[in-house]
Amino acid sequence: MNCGVTTFGFEIISTDPQTHARRGRMRTAHGDVDTPAFMPVGSRAAIKGCLPELVRRTGTQMILSNTYHLLLRPGVEVVAAVGGLHRFMGWDGPILTDSGGFQVYSLGDLVRLDDKGVWFRSHIDGQPVELTPERVIEVQRVLGSDIGMVLDHVVPLPAEIAQLAEATRRTIAWAKRSVEATAPGQIVFGIIQGGLDKQLREQCLRELTAMDFPGYALGGLSVGETPEEMYQVVEAFGPRMPPEKPRYLMGVGRPQDILRAIAAGIDLFDCVIPTRNGRNATAFTWAGKLRLRNAKYRCDPRPIEEGCFCPACADGRFSRAYLRHLFLVGELLGPVLVSLHNVYYYQKLMAECRRAIDRGVFREFAQDAIARLERQIQEQPETGGPSQG
């Protein structure tokens, strides 16, 4: 696949001697990204409620936006008219746009799908919308994202083998058409599908690798399978994805899942978990989650986490008592501050992972962190919806 790449590259800086974890640097047209890296999700060209400069303060290097949502509103012609997606949303760093393939899964009854592409009724006004592999590539080119994704067929799990085989065949065929539609200099990653079937995953990996995409993603996970089933796929195929290319695990975002995936050689992650939890008054800390609506925080003068330098915690400016008050009275500042704190928590975790890889101690770091996280889950059972947005 000749992309005419002049502003994209990827290098491995260090590796962990006891796992497949690697520390790298990805070069894009809008700046470098140190990996492993976590991308907050701004589906509609915004990290909900958060100014771009405050998102930057969390340590965020790259964000994700959504082709499907931007195609519907405001429309790609509007984004193009004001200078492209970076200018439109006021973010000058790298942006990855996903293809809309997850919406094929999540929209359910609104979708009709065949080998040509996907047709659905807009969830906004019911108007018919068509997505083909070629259309998805063109929309992402016009948006001007640094990295785009091919259109893929995502199947909810568990699924019959015949359904998975059909979706895998279609994903491969759509990837070939995406290669042909990609403009010189445009960076597009391939997506490996196949559900929990290792033979189908192997076939998809083999055929997409032959197309020589600049990077590769594992898709079709966190869609109904158990964590252990997901780990089996990630640990089997993460290390087998092309080693000289970035490896991306789509829509998986619990901290313990990220740590397991980094150990399997994955470089990039995205998920709505930190911001969705932030909007629902749940803050991540190294000691466990804080559910800030709880009465025990009514007079708590401490910040969310001592020693945290996020916009919510820095200098002890905002107390747990104040944040609880904001949520109870419906003030928008509460969700904004806790979302920023949670994104900072994720970015701090990624920075610690990079340091551990550099020092050659990632296995010990990850084992300790996962054990701590699992203890927290036992003490504070998790609630909430799916991890993808």
N, C-alpha and C positions, 0 to 999 in steps of 0.2 A: 504494500500500500504506500504509494508515494504521496506524502502530505506536503511536500515542499517545506519541511520544518526548518525554520531559522531561529525561532524564539522559544523552542521547547526542547527540554532535555531532562535526563534523570541520571544521577550518579549515586552509587553506594559509598558512603563515607566510612561506616564501620559495621561490623556484624557481631552478634552475640555468639560466643563459642559453644554454648550449650543448648541453644534453640535455633530456630530459623529467623529470629528477629533481626531486622536490619535498620540502620540509621542512614537516611538518604537526604538528597536535596533535589527537588523538582523545579526546573526553570520554566517559567511561563512568560507570556508577553507583558503581564502586569506584576511581575516580581517572582522571587523565589519562595518555595514552600519547603520548610524542613519537615521531614517525615521520620516516624509516623506522625500523621496530622489528622485532626478532627475538624470537620466543616460544619458549623451551625447551619440550620436550614432556614432559608428565606424564600419560601415557595413563590410568593407573590412579589418578589423584589424588595423584601424587607424582613429583617429579623424582628419579629413582632414587638413593636414598641421601643426598639433600641436604636439610638443614633449610631451611625457607622463609626464615628470616632470613639464611642464608648465600647463598641464591639471590638475595635482595634486594641483598646486598653486591656481587654481580657487575654490578649496574646493570640487572638484569632488571626490566621494568615490568609485563609481562603474560605469562601462561603459557597453554599449551594443554592441554586434557584431552579424553578420548575418550568419546563417548556410548555406543558399542558396548561398550567394556570395562566402563564403570560400570553399564550396564544388566545385564550378566551378574554382576558382582561389584563392590560388595556388593549391588547392586540399588538402584533409585532411592528406594524407600521407606525404606531405611536412611539414605541421604544426607539425605532430607527430614526424617527423625525427629530428626537431630542439628543441624538448622538450615541445611541447604543446603551446596553444594559448598565455598564459601569457608570456612565454619566447620569442615566435615568435614576439610579438608586443612590448615587453619591458614594459609591464604594470604589476605591481606586486600586484595590488588591485583586488577586486572581478570583475568578468565578467559574464554578463547574455547573453546567445545566444538565439535569437528568432529562430523559427523553419523553416521559409520559407513560412509559411502559407500566409503572406501578399503578397508575390510574386505570389502566386496562383491567388490572386485578381488582382495585378497590371500588370501581364504579358498578361492577356487577351487572345488574339487569339493564343498565343503560347502554351496554356495549354490544355491538355486532362485529365479529372478527372473521377474516379469512386470509388467504395467502397474500392478497393485494395489500391489506392494511387493516385499520380499525375504524369503525364508524360508531359514533355515539351521540346521544343528545346531551347538550350542555346542561350541567347541573345548575346553571344560573338562570337560563331563559328557555331551555328546551330546544334551542336551535341545533340543527344537525352539524356535526363536525367530523372531518375526515383526517386521520393521521396515517400516512404511509411512511416507510423508511426514508424516502426521498424528501418528503415534506418536513419531517422531523429534522433532518440534517440542514435543510435550507433555513428553517426557522432559527435554529441555533447559530447558523452563520450570520443571519441578519441581527440577532440579538448581540452578537459579538462576544460570546463567552470564551474563556480561555480554553476550556475543555468541554466538549459535548459528548453525548452518549448515543449509541445506536438505539433504535426502537427494538424492544424485545418482548417476548410473550411470557408474562409472569403467571404462574398457576398457583392457586392456594393449596396448601398442604393440610392433611394428607390428600394424595391424588392417585388415581389409577395410572398404571404404567402406560397405557395407550394414550391417555391425555398428556402425560409428561413427554412421551415420544413425539407426539404431534407438535407440542409447543417448542420442543428442542429443535426439531426439523425446521419449524417456521423461524425461530430465532436465528439459526444459521443462514437461512435463505435471505432474511432481512439484513443480516450483517453484510452479506455479499453485495446487496443493492446499496447499502449505506456506503461501502467503500467506493463504489462507482459514483455516488452522488457527492462525495466529500470534495470540497474545493481545495486547490493548492494552498498550503499553509494552515488549513483548518485542522484542529486537533480533535479527534474523536476516538473514544475508547470502545472496545468490544465488551460484551457482557456474556459471561458463561452461565448458561441455564442447564436444567436437567433435574431439578428437584432433589430428592434424596437418593436418586438412582445413580450409582457411581459409573456405570457404563455409559449412560447418557451424558453425564458431566464430562467423562473422558472424551467422548466423541465431539462434544461442543468445544472443549478446550483444544483438541487437536485441530479441528477445522478452523477455528478462529485464530489460532496461533499461526496457521499458514497464511492468513490474510495480513499479518504483520501490522496490527494496530499499534499506535504509540503507547497504549496502556490497556490493561485488562481489569474487568470487575467480576466478582462473584455476585450474581443476582439471584432472586427467587428464594431468599432466606428471610427469616423473621416474618413468615406468612402463615403461621399455624403449626409449625413443627416445635418439638421440645428443644430446650437449650442443648441437651446432649446430642440430639440428631443434627443440629446445626454445627456443633463442634466437630462431629465426624466428617462433615463435608469440608469445612474450613481447613481442618488439619490434614485432610487427604489431598486437597487441591491447592491450598495456598502456596506450599513449597514448590508445586509443579507448574505454577504460572511462570511465564518467561521471566527469568531472574533480572534481566537488564531493563525491564519495563516496570512502571508503577503498578502496584496491585491494590485494588479498591474493593472493599466489602460494603455493599450498598445497604443502607437503612438499618444497620445493626449498631446499637448504641448503649447497652448497659455497660458500665465500666468493666465488670468482670468478663463480659463477652469481648470487649475491645482488647483486654490484656491477653486473653486466649488467642485471639486472632493475630495480634502482633507477634506472639511466639511462633505462629505458623507462617510468618513472613509477609503479613498484610501491611500496607503503607498508609492507606487513606480510609477514612470513615465519615459517615454523616448520620445524623439522627435528630428527631425532634424531642427526644427525652429531656435534655436540659431545659429547653425553653417551655415545653408543655408542662413539666413539673413546676417551673418557676411561676407560670401563670396560675397554677393551682395551689400556691402557697407552700410548696415543698422544696426545701433547700438541701443540696448535697453538701456534706462536710466529711472530713476524714474520720470523724467519730460516728458517722451515720447520718441518716436523713433527719431533718427537722421539719415537722409539720406545723407551720407557724400559726395556724388557726387555734392550736391547742391552748387551753386556758393557762397552762403552766408558764407560758411566755408573756402573760399579761403585764407583768412588771419587770421583765428581764432586761437589764440595762446593757447586756453584752451585744456585740455585733453577731452576725450569723456565725462567723468563725474568727477566733483570735488569730492574728498574724496573716490574715487574708488581705490582699491589696486590690481587690475588685472595687468597682465604684460603689457598691453597697457597704462594704466593710472597711475600706481604707480610713485610717485615723479614728476608727470607732464611731463614725459619724451617725450611722443609723442603727438603732437598737432593735433587738428582736421584738420588744414591746411596741415600738413604733411601726415596724413592718406588720405585725399582727393587726394593729389598729387600721392600717391602710387596707388590708384585705377585708376586715369586718365592715368597714364603711364603704367599700367599693371604689376606693381611689386607685386610679390606674398606675400610680407610681409604685405601688406594691409589686404587681406582676413584673414591671420593668426592672426594678432593682434585684429581685430574686432571680429573674431570668439571666441578668448579667452576672450575678454571682455564680450561678450554675454553669454558665459557659466558661467562666474563669476557672472553676473547679476542673472542668474537662481539659482545658488547655494546660493547666498546671500538671494534671495527670500525664498528658502527652509529653510535656517538657521533662518530667521525671523519668518517663520511659526512654526518651532519647538519651538522657544522661546515663541511665542504667546500661543501655546498649553500648554507649561509648566506653564505659568502664568494664564491660564484659561480665556484668552481674545481673542481667535482665531476668534470668530464670528465678533467682532468689527473690528479686524485687517483686516479680509478678506473683510468685507463689504466696508471698507474705500479704500482698495487697488483695489477692483473690480470697484468701482465708479470712481476712478482716471483713471484706465485703459480704461474704457468705454468712458470717456470724451476725452481721448487721441485719441481713434479710431475715434470719431466724428470729431475731429480736423484734424486728419491725417489718412484718409481712408487706410485700409490695402490692399495690393496686394500680389500676390504670389500663389504658387501651394499648393498641399496637404501637410498635416503636417507629414505624415509618409514617411519613406525612405527605 
